[in-house]
Amino acid sequence: MNRIGSIDRALDEVLVQLGGMVLRLSSPEVTRTPEERRALACSVNQYSLCAARSNDPRVQQLKAELEGTIKPQLRLVVSR
């Protein structure tokens, strides 16, 4: 069981590093075109699938942050 635990921790570390990379790519200065935004959405969705079974709070926090980056931002429109 100790070996499984060490593999699990190693996978969590990889997910933390990968999540950090994808989070950097989510910056509007980096992903400007619609194609880049679609690629980012695919990366975030894939990360979320991989992170779903992790119990590491860092992985879950990154998952939530990344999912927030691909949600459309709502704007308030006032009409007269």
Backbone torsions as a table, in degrees:
resi	resn	phi	psi	omega
1	MET	NA	-29.7	-179.4
2	ASN	-62.8	-36.6	179.8
3	ARG	-67.0	-38.4	178.1
4	ILE	-64.4	-41.4	178.0
5	GLY	-62.2	-40.5	179.7
6	SER	-70.2	-34.2	176.0
7	ILE	-66.6	-42.5	179.1
8	ASP	-60.9	-44.3	178.2
9	ARG	-64.9	-39.2	178.1
10	ALA	-64.4	-41.1	177.2
11	LEU	-63.9	-39.8	177.2
12	ASP	-61.8	-40.7	178.4
13	GLU	-63.3	-41.3	177.6
14	VAL	-63.4	-42.5	179.3
15	LEU	-64.2	-37.5	177.3
16	VAL	-63.9	-45.2	179.6
17	GLN	-65.1	-44.6	179.6
18	LEU	-63.3	-42.9	178.3
19	GLY	-60.8	-38.8	176.8
20	GLY	-63.1	-39.2	178.5
21	MET	-65.6	-46.0	-179.0
22	VAL	-65.8	-36.5	178.2
23	LEU	-63.0	-39.7	176.3
24	ARG	-63.9	-37.3	178.9
25	LEU	-70.1	-18.9	-177.9
26	SER	-77.1	-6.6	179.4
27	SER	-62.0	136.9	178.7
28	PRO	-59.9	-24.3	177.4
29	GLU	-72.1	-22.1	-178.1
30	VAL	-96.4	-46.5	-178.4
31	THR	-103.7	93.8	-174.4
32	ARG	-102.7	-35.4	-174.1
33	THR	-89.8	160.1	176.9
34	PRO	-59.4	-36.1	178.6
35	GLU	-65.0	-40.4	178.2
36	GLU	-66.6	-38.0	178.3
37	ARG	-66.1	-38.3	176.7
38	ARG	-65.5	-41.4	178.1
39	ALA	-63.7	-39.7	177.2
40	LEU	-62.3	-44.5	179.4
41	ALA	-59.9	-40.8	177.3
42	CYS	-62.9	-43.1	179.7
43	SER	-64.3	-42.6	179.3
44	VAL	-64.7	-43.3	179.0
45	ASN	-63.3	-40.8	178.3
46	GLN	-65.9	-41.6	177.6
47	TYR	-61.2	-43.5	-179.0
48	SER	-61.1	-39.1	176.6
49	LEU	-63.1	-43.5	-179.6
50	CYS	-69.1	-35.1	-175.5
51	ALA	-83.0	-11.8	-173.4
52	ALA	-58.6	-33.2	-176.6
53	ARG	-95.5	-1.0	-179.1
54	SER	-77.4	142.5	175.3
55	ASN	-99.8	-0.7	-178.4
56	ASP	-73.2	123.0	-178.4
57	PRO	-62.8	-28.5	177.9
58	ARG	-66.2	-41.3	179.4
59	VAL	-65.5	-42.9	-179.8
60	GLN	-66.6	-36.8	177.6
61	GLN	-65.5	-44.2	177.5
62	LEU	-62.9	-39.9	178.1
63	LYS	-58.3	-47.1	-179.6
64	ALA	-64.5	-43.3	179.2
65	GLU	-62.5	-44.9	-178.9
66	LEU	-65.3	-42.3	178.6
67	GLU	-62.2	-32.5	177.4
68	GLY	-69.1	-25.4	-178.2
69	THR	-74.1	-20.9	-177.6
70	ILE	-102.7	-2.5	176.2
71	LYS	-75.1	138.2	178.8
72	PRO	-65.8	138.6	178.0
73	GLN	-83.6	129.6	-178.9
74	LEU	-85.6	141.7	177.5
75	ARG	-119.3	142.0	177.0
76	LEU	-87.3	123.9	179.4
77	VAL	-112.4	125.6	-179.6
78	VAL	-105.8	127.6	176.0
79	SER	-115.2	150.6	-178.7
80	ARG	-107.7	NA	NA
